[in-house]
Amino acid sequence: MKINFPYFALILGVLFLASCESKKDKSLADSLAADSLKASQKIDIPDFKKSYEGSINNKYQITMTLTKTGNVLSGSYAYATIGTPIKVAGTIDESGSIILNEYSESDKLLGTFNGTYRPEGISGNWNRANSDKLLPFLLTEKAAAISDVNASCMETEFENEEGHGTKKTCLFNNFKTVSTGYANDRNGKMYWIYEIFQNKNGKYVKVQNSSMFNLDQKELLKLINERIKRDYTVYSTEAETRDCFSDFGSLPVYKMNELGIDFNDDEITFHIEFNLPEACDAVGGTTVTYKISDIIKYLN
């Protein structure tokens, strides 16, 4: 049989072009399907400020406070056994993928959380800086409960070699505040000492005030100082008390660890002493009180 080579070549060419078009159509279809799947995986994530609790490697218990503004994440987290807040910052995309870096106080990179956000929580892997070892982490949103907005307090009277007075002990989450008031029999005033303890591995250990609050405590501290300044302005200008402030100088901006802190049921109170002469004890300082529920976003 004699083969017509030009005709045969033409047939092969047509078949080749048809095959290419088929592959092209399939490639386009696959691409469109992938784009459709990617679009379907996008989730509407409104800006938020949430508190989480969970663990790294199902071993190290942590809490985290996270704020989303646009695609930017910021906040802090702390290990339950240590309590010191660690700064975190990163990004989140439309599919819920997050990259969250943790930093030291000097902004040195310490580690990274890579994970996925869902309304019920965040999960993924954590690794230390300069390490390829991945440890799984899981965080679930911390639900506000009665114990989160109320403190349990008890008062007792005492008398010892140091004097006599009142001791008030309050429990709030894994913290304990102890306020000890010593009575001054000469002027009838109580002088208070404020201490904060944190439950670490079943034992209460004395910590600084700042350990009770997350990194957003700077916002809270600003509000507290504004209230202190307001009271100071009144005391230092009223006729009955202004002489007490004649040698006071300028009002400092107080730090969290310079305040006295205690609870009363559903309230938290910040105390500051102006250290005025004894004759001015009646206006020796001031207090700033909030409902715990109103500042819960600042608490660890």
C-alpha positions, 0 to 999 in steps of 0.5 A, a space after each residue: 500500500 502506498 502512503 500519501 506522506 503529505 496527507 499523513 503529515 497533515 492528519 498528524 498535525 491536526 491531531 497534535 493541535 487538537 491535543 494541545 488545545 485539549 491540554 490548554 483547555 484542561 489547564 485553564 479549567 484546572 486554573 479556574 478551579 484552583 482560583 475558585 477553591 482559593 476564593 471559597 477558602 477566604 473568610 471574612 475576618 473582622 478586626 478583633 481583640 481577643 484573649 486565648 489560652 492553650 499550649 505549645 507542644 501540648 506541654 507548655 501552657 500559654 495565654 495570648 492577647 491578640 489584636 487585629 487591625 486590617 491585616 496587622 496583628 499585635 499583642 502579647 503572650 505569656 507562659 503560665 509558669 512565668 507570667 511575664 508578657 512577651 511581645 508578638 507582632 505579625 500579619 494575617 491574610 484573607 484565608 486566615 494564615 498568620 505569621 506571628 513573631 515574638 520579640 524581646 524587650 530590645 526587639 530581638 526576634 525570639 521565635 515565630 508562630 505560623 498557623 491558621 486562624 479560625 473563629 474557634 481558635 488558632 493552630 499551627 507550629 511554633 519555632 525558636 529563632 534560628 531553629 528549624 525544629 517545629 512544635 505544634 501549638 493550639 489556642 482557643 478563645 478564652 471565654 469570659 466567665 464570672 471568675 474573670 470579672 470578679 475577685 474573691 476577697 477576705 479580710 482579717 484583723 491582725 496584731 503582731 510585733 510590727 503593729 496591728 491592723 487589717 489584712 485583705 487577701 483577694 484571689 483573681 484568676 491565678 493572681 493573689 493580692 495582699 493588702 496590709 493596713 497598719 493602724 497609726 494610733 497617733 493619728 488614726 490613719 491606716 498605712 497600707 502595703 500592697 503585694 501581688 502574688 502569682 500561682 506558679 506550679 501550685 505555689 504563690 510567688 511574689 511578682 511585680 504589678 506589671 505581671 498581671 497585665 498584658 503589653 497593652 497595659 501602657 494604654 491602661 496606665 495612661 488612663 490611670 495617670 490622667 485620673 491621678 493628674 485630675 485629682 492632683 490638680 483639684 487638691 493642689 488648687 483648692 484653698 483647704 489643701 493647696 498648701 500641702 503641695 507647695 513643695 511637691 514639685 511637678 507631678 510624675 508620670 507613675 509606672 505600673 509597679 509604683 502603684 498599689 493594687 487591690 480588688 473589691 468584688 467586681 472592682 480593681 483599685 489603683 492607689 498612689 501616695 503623694 508622700 506629703 508631710 504628716 500634717 497633710 495625711 488627709 489628702 496623702 494620695 488618691 485612688 483610681 477604681 474601675 470595674 474589672 469587666 471594663 479593663 479585662 482586655 488589659 489583664 493576663 
